Amino acid sequence: QVRPLESGGGLVQVGESLRLSCVAPGSIFRTSSMEWYRQAPGKEREVVARISRSGETTNYADAVKGRFTISRDHAKSEIYLQMNSLKPEDTGVYYCNKLRANFRDVWGPGTQVTVSS
């Protein structure tokens, strides 16, 4: 596998939950802190959650703090994002990648999350 592969998105109502998954290339999963990014329509991609390589430290954007939880499974090289109490402003395409990934890095296709009011 040469790029991340995200899954788990969908169309939900306000207040509902989704759990996103990402299978990351071992080359970056083993050596990097990992982040979930999202790109809302017409906006730039932003970081919503970060987890350290060990999994012991997590950080969240203010907009999702208290609602989203990031985790990682070392045995599976997978990253997860549990999203609760979803809001319309959470709508966007969600990606996972290493810490501070940019346009030079390989990105996956992302997974679409749409929250309908």
WOURSUL-V125934 format. One record per helix or strand of 3 or more residues. SS is the DSSP state (alpha for helix, beta for strand). FROM is the first residue (numbers start at 1). TO is the last residue. If there is no record, write none. Layout:
# WOURSUL-V125934
{{SS/FROM/TO} {SS/FROM/TO}}
This chain:
# WOURSUL-V125934
{{beta/5/7} {beta/10/13} {beta/18/23} {alpha/26/29} {beta/34/39} {beta/46/51} {beta/58/60} {beta/68/73} {beta/78/83} {alpha/88/90} {beta/92/98} {beta/111/116}}
